Amino acid sequence: MNKSELIASSIILAKTEQLLKVATNRYKITIQVAHRAKRRRYEDVDIIDDPKVKPVIRAVLEMVDEITQPEIISD
């Protein structure tokens, strides 16, 4: 395992921990991640962005980004 893989895995672990800290129910968040990963897997059959990023990892990263992004308030 090289250094870049270690950094990537540490970032993924940190984001996963961040998602679990925000969640009120770990079971529900796990099910949500699984459903999103499954849905993305079948939706993106034709699109191969990065074969190294598994659907579950992509789902976790997307969910954390959705939680941490500030909402845009319209006037």
Secondary structure, DSSP 4 states (H G I P E B T S, - for coil): --HHHHHHHHHHHHHHHHHHHH-S-HHHHHHHHHHHHHHHHHHTSS--S-TTS-HHHHHHHHHHHHHHSPPPPP-
